[in-house]
């Protein structure tokens, strides 16, 4: 499961070795100036992702990688049994980042509190 590390200058998304392989991506740094907030995703959130380029998708089991739709470029690291959280960004490096987590509401609150503390 991807780990979110909050620092003074932004967020690090630390992917496990398996997640890096499935997403075809390394760890991601999001500058604090790009972060707009976080929210818990509702049912069917994956239906708006668009075209996966590159990454891995196993329907109902796992979604990893970069997705492109219109002007949006999103990153996803999610597997079955996890709640999804969406990080809203200003478009750099992504428009949104979706992460699977055990407690999405607590993580969204933590990110939003860190954002308002800046």
N, C-alpha and C positions, 0 to 999 in steps of 0.2 A: 504494500500500500504506500502510495506517495506520502511523503512527510512535508509539512509546511513549516518553514522556519522564518520567523519574523525578525528582521534586523532594523537598525535605525534608518538605513537608506533604501529598504525595500523588502521583498519576499523572495525566498529561495524555495523552489519546489524540488525536493530531493526524491528522485525516482530510484526504486530498487533495480538491481541488475536485470531481472526479468522484465520489468516495466520499460527499461531503456531499450531492450531488444524488441519488445512488442510495439513500442511507440516509434522506434527508429529515431530516438531523440536522447539528448543528454539532459542533465539537470537544467532547470529554467530559472533565471533571475528576472524578477519584475521590479523595476524601479518604483519607489514610493510615489513619484510624480505621475505614473501611469495608472495607479490603482484608484478605482472609483468606488469600490465597495464590494460586499459579498452577500450572497443570499442562498437560501436552501432551494433546491430545484424540486418542482412538483413532478407528478407522474407524467411520463411521456416526454421528458425533457430532451431525449436523444433524437426525437423526430425532426428537430430544427437544425441539425448539425450540417447537413450538406454532404459534399464529396470528401471522402477520406483520402488524403494525399500527403505523406505516406502514413502507414500505421497498420494496426491489426484490429479486426472486428469479428467477434464470434457472437452471433445473435443471442441475446439473453444471458451471455456469460461475461463478456469483456469488450471494452471499447478503449483503444489506445491509439493516439496519434494526432495528427494535424488535420483539421477539417476546413474546407473552404466553401462559402456560400455567399454569393453576391460580393459585397465589399468586406464581409467578415472573414477573419482567419482565427479559428478557435483551436485550443489544445485540450485533449481529453485523456484522463487516466482514471478509468472506472472499471470495477468488476462487480459481478453479482453479489448481493448480500450487503452492499455498501450504499449509504445514502449519498446523494450527489450535492455538492456545493458549487455555486458558480461565482467566480471572481470576475467582476466587471472591470474592464480596462479601457484606456483611452485609444486603443488601437496599436500600441507598441509594447511588446512585440506581438501581442494578440489582441483580439477584440474581447474574448472571454476565455477563461480557463475553467474546465470542469474537473473536479476531483472527487473520487470516492472516499468516504470516511465513515467511521463508526458513529460519530455524533456531529452531524452537519450543522445543527443549530448552534452548538457551543463554538464550533470552529468559525462560523460566520460572525458570531458576536465578537470573538477574539480579534478577527481581522478588522472588523468595523471599529472596535475600540482602539486598536493600534493606529488606524487611519485618522481618527479624530484626535488622537493624542499628539500628532505631528505638529 
